[in-house]
Amino acid sequence: MMRGDKALKAIKCRFEAIKNAVTDLLNELYSQYHNMLILTLNPIILTRIDAIVSEYELTLSMYEETVPEEGKFILRRISEDYTKNPIMTLELIRNNCEIARLFISSLIGKIPREDVDKLYSLRQEIEPLRRFNPRLCEHLENAIREQEDGHYLACALISGKIIDYVVDKIPGKTSEDKTSFLIKHGLIEKELKNSFINGIKRARAYFTHIITELPKSHESLELLTQAVKMSIIYQKLQNKS
């Protein structure tokens, strides 16, 4: 039985590799296959899915042998009839890999345990952005990964870059003008005006211009959350126009 941080890190890398393989395949399927019948009859695609499922099940067994009891039942195994809905199977594996990666990070002390659910939630929130703006989604994923790995300054800087990018796309000369525009068009609530403006100021100055300041975990997570919210607002703004 494998034990210790070294084993956990190796398992985390396996889950990450599986997730990347699933993401690549899903992107391919989303763009090429609109008829589920064609997908289920394609032997090459099914062979690739079979390989992913086998690797996931093997890694899940290693995971369950290594983690404490509290983490053994948070992941689901794949049912034997998974070929009936291959897209759903792949999405389940991708989500499970993310849950496992975050839980392992909490075990080896890279992120506070209470942040696990929040980071997972943020990843789910940015998923619809993948087709809308893949590069923006990639930046958000990088920021989440830096937070997960305990690199709070890196997370804050990437989040600040994202916020700057989105703010530049909103009509208005000042932060107040831009916020008023969003309120007028129903993209944020009036009660959130001050927190929205403060988020913009933190992104532009706090962690980038004051060299003596280093963000704590909760500060970079707050900025990351703001970056995700603003990216979703940007998507809605683009849809309206």
C-alpha positions as CSV (number, residue, x, y, z in Angstrom):
1,M,0.0,0.0,0.0
2,M,1.4,3.4,-1.0
3,R,1.6,6.0,1.7
4,G,3.0,9.5,2.2
5,D,3.0,12.8,0.3
6,K,5.1,11.3,-2.4
7,A,2.5,8.7,-3.3
8,L,-0.3,11.3,-3.1
9,K,1.6,13.6,-5.4
10,A,2.1,10.8,-7.9
11,I,-1.7,9.9,-7.8
12,K,-2.5,13.6,-8.2
13,C,-0.4,13.8,-11.4
14,R,-2.2,10.7,-12.7
15,F,-5.6,12.3,-12.1
16,E,-4.3,15.5,-13.8
17,A,-3.1,13.6,-16.9
18,I,-6.5,11.8,-17.1
19,K,-8.4,15.0,-16.8
20,N,-6.3,16.6,-19.6
21,A,-6.9,13.6,-21.8
22,V,-10.6,13.8,-21.1
23,T,-10.7,17.5,-21.8
24,D,-9.0,17.1,-25.1
25,L,-11.3,14.3,-26.2
26,L,-14.4,16.2,-25.1
27,N,-13.3,19.3,-27.0
28,E,-12.9,17.1,-30.1
29,L,-16.3,15.5,-29.7
30,Y,-18.1,18.8,-29.0
31,S,-16.7,20.2,-32.3
32,Q,-17.1,17.1,-34.5
33,Y,-20.0,15.0,-33.3
34,H,-23.5,16.3,-33.1
35,N,-25.2,12.9,-33.5
36,M,-24.8,10.6,-30.5
37,L,-25.5,7.6,-32.6
38,I,-22.4,8.3,-34.8
39,L,-20.3,8.7,-31.7
40,T,-21.5,5.4,-30.1
41,L,-20.7,3.5,-33.3
42,N,-17.3,4.9,-33.9
43,P,-14.8,2.2,-32.8
44,I,-11.8,4.5,-32.6
45,I,-13.6,6.9,-30.2
46,L,-14.9,4.1,-28.1
47,T,-11.4,2.6,-27.9
48,R,-10.1,5.9,-26.6
49,I,-12.9,6.1,-24.0
50,D,-12.2,2.6,-22.9
51,A,-8.5,3.5,-22.3
52,I,-9.5,6.5,-20.3
53,V,-12.0,4.6,-18.2
54,S,-9.4,1.8,-17.5
55,E,-6.8,4.4,-16.4
56,Y,-9.3,6.2,-14.2
57,E,-10.4,3.0,-12.5
58,L,-6.8,2.0,-11.8
59,T,-5.9,5.4,-10.5
60,L,-9.1,5.5,-8.3
61,S,-8.0,2.1,-6.8
62,M,-4.6,3.6,-5.9
63,Y,-6.3,6.7,-4.5
64,E,-8.6,4.6,-2.3
65,E,-5.6,2.7,-0.9
66,T,-3.8,5.8,0.0
67,V,-6.2,8.5,1.3
68,P,-7.8,8.5,4.8
69,E,-11.3,7.2,5.2
70,E,-12.9,10.6,4.8
71,G,-11.7,10.8,1.2
72,K,-12.5,7.2,0.1
73,F,-16.2,7.8,-0.8
74,I,-16.1,11.2,-2.5
75,L,-15.5,9.7,-6.0
76,R,-17.7,7.5,-8.1
77,R,-16.8,4.5,-10.1
78,I,-17.8,4.1,-13.7
79,S,-20.8,1.9,-14.4
80,E,-20.4,-1.0,-16.8
81,D,-22.9,0.4,-19.3
82,Y,-20.9,3.7,-19.7
83,T,-20.9,3.4,-23.5
84,K,-24.6,4.2,-23.5
85,N,-23.8,7.8,-22.7
86,P,-20.1,8.3,-23.4
87,I,-20.2,12.1,-23.1
88,M,-21.7,11.9,-19.6
89,T,-19.1,9.3,-18.7
90,L,-16.3,11.6,-19.8
91,E,-17.7,14.6,-18.0
92,L,-18.1,12.5,-14.8
93,I,-14.5,11.4,-15.0
94,R,-13.3,14.9,-15.6
95,N,-15.2,16.2,-12.6
96,N,-14.0,13.3,-10.4
97,C,-10.4,14.0,-11.3
98,E,-10.8,17.6,-10.3
99,I,-12.3,16.6,-6.9
100,A,-9.5,14.2,-6.3
101,R,-6.8,16.7,-7.2
102,L,-8.2,19.3,-4.8
103,F,-8.7,16.8,-2.0
104,I,-5.1,15.6,-2.4
105,S,-3.9,19.2,-2.4
106,S,-5.7,19.7,0.9
107,L,-4.0,16.6,2.4
108,I,-0.5,17.6,1.5
109,G,-1.1,21.1,2.9
110,K,-1.1,23.2,-0.3
111,I,-4.6,24.6,0.2
112,P,-6.7,25.0,3.3
113,R,-9.3,22.2,3.6
114,E,-12.1,24.8,3.6
115,D,-11.1,26.1,0.2
116,V,-11.6,22.7,-1.6
117,D,-15.3,23.2,-2.2
118,K,-14.8,26.8,-3.3
119,L,-12.2,26.0,-5.9
120,Y,-14.2,23.1,-7.2
121,S,-17.2,25.4,-7.5
122,L,-15.2,28.0,-9.4
123,R,-14.1,25.4,-11.9
124,Q,-17.7,24.5,-12.5
125,E,-18.6,28.2,-13.0
126,I,-16.0,28.8,-15.7
127,E,-16.9,25.7,-17.7
128,P,-19.5,27.5,-19.9
129,L,-16.7,30.0,-20.8
130,R,-14.7,27.3,-22.5
131,R,-16.5,27.7,-25.9
132,F,-17.1,31.4,-25.5
133,N,-13.5,32.4,-24.9
134,P,-11.0,29.5,-24.6
135,R,-8.0,31.7,-23.9
136,L,-9.8,33.5,-21.1
137,C,-10.9,30.2,-19.7
138,E,-7.3,29.0,-19.8
139,H,-6.2,32.0,-17.8
140,L,-8.9,31.3,-15.2
141,E,-7.8,27.7,-15.0
142,N,-4.2,28.7,-14.5
143,A,-5.2,31.1,-11.6
144,I,-7.2,28.3,-10.0
145,R,-4.3,25.9,-10.3
146,E,-1.9,28.5,-8.7
147,Q,-4.3,28.9,-5.8
148,E,-4.5,25.2,-5.4
149,D,-0.7,24.8,-5.4
150,G,-0.4,27.6,-2.7
151,H,1.1,30.1,-5.1
152,Y,-1.1,33.0,-3.9
153,L,0.9,35.8,-5.5
154,A,0.8,34.1,-8.9
155,C,-3.0,33.5,-8.5
156,A,-3.5,37.2,-7.5
157,L,-1.5,38.5,-10.5
158,I,-3.3,36.3,-13.0
159,S,-6.6,37.2,-11.5
160,G,-5.7,40.9,-11.7
161,K,-4.8,40.5,-15.3
162,I,-8.2,38.9,-16.1
163,I,-10.0,41.6,-14.2
164,D,-8.1,44.3,-16.1
165,Y,-8.9,42.6,-19.4
166,V,-12.6,42.5,-18.7
167,V,-12.8,46.0,-17.3
168,D,-11.3,47.4,-20.5
169,K,-14.2,45.8,-22.4
170,I,-16.9,47.5,-20.4
171,P,-18.1,50.9,-21.7
172,G,-17.2,53.9,-19.6
173,K,-14.2,56.0,-18.7
174,T,-14.0,55.4,-14.9
175,S,-14.6,52.4,-12.7
176,E,-17.8,54.2,-11.5
177,D,-19.0,54.7,-15.1
178,K,-18.4,51.1,-15.9
179,T,-20.1,49.8,-12.8
180,S,-23.1,52.1,-13.5
181,F,-23.3,50.7,-17.0
182,L,-23.4,47.1,-15.7
183,I,-26.1,48.0,-13.1
184,K,-28.2,49.7,-15.8
185,H,-28.1,46.6,-18.0
186,G,-28.9,44.3,-15.1
187,L,-25.5,42.6,-15.1
188,I,-24.7,43.3,-11.5
189,E,-27.0,44.3,-8.6
190,K,-26.8,47.9,-7.3
191,E,-25.9,46.7,-3.8
192,L,-22.7,45.2,-5.2
193,K,-21.4,48.4,-6.7
194,N,-18.9,49.2,-4.0
195,S,-17.5,45.7,-3.8
196,F,-17.2,45.6,-7.5
197,I,-15.3,48.9,-7.7
198,N,-13.0,47.7,-4.8
199,G,-12.3,44.6,-6.7
200,I,-11.2,46.6,-9.7
201,K,-8.9,48.8,-7.5
202,R,-7.3,45.7,-5.9
203,A,-6.6,44.2,-9.3
204,R,-5.0,47.3,-10.6
205,A,-2.9,48.4,-7.7
206,Y,-2.8,46.3,-4.5
207,F,-0.8,43.3,-5.6
208,T,0.9,44.8,-8.6
209,H,2.1,48.2,-7.6
210,I,2.8,47.8,-3.9
211,I,5.9,45.6,-3.9
212,T,5.9,45.0,-0.1
213,E,2.4,43.4,-0.2
214,L,2.0,39.7,-0.5
215,P,-1.5,38.2,-0.6
216,K,-2.6,35.7,1.9
217,S,-4.7,32.7,0.9
218,H,-8.1,34.3,1.5
219,E,-7.0,37.5,-0.3
220,S,-5.9,35.7,-3.5
221,L,-9.0,33.5,-3.4
222,E,-11.2,36.6,-3.1
223,L,-9.5,38.2,-6.1
224,L,-9.8,34.9,-8.0
225,T,-13.5,34.8,-7.2
226,Q,-13.9,38.3,-8.5
227,A,-12.1,37.4,-11.7
228,V,-14.5,34.5,-12.3
229,K,-17.5,36.7,-11.6
230,M,-16.3,39.4,-14.0
231,S,-15.5,36.9,-16.7
232,I,-19.1,35.6,-16.5
233,I,-20.3,39.2,-16.7
234,Y,-18.2,39.7,-19.8
235,Q,-19.8,36.7,-21.4
236,K,-23.3,38.0,-20.7
237,L,-22.3,41.4,-22.0
238,Q,-21.1,39.9,-25.2
239,N,-24.3,37.9,-25.6
240,K,-26.4,41.0,-25.1
241,S,-24.5,42.9,-27.8
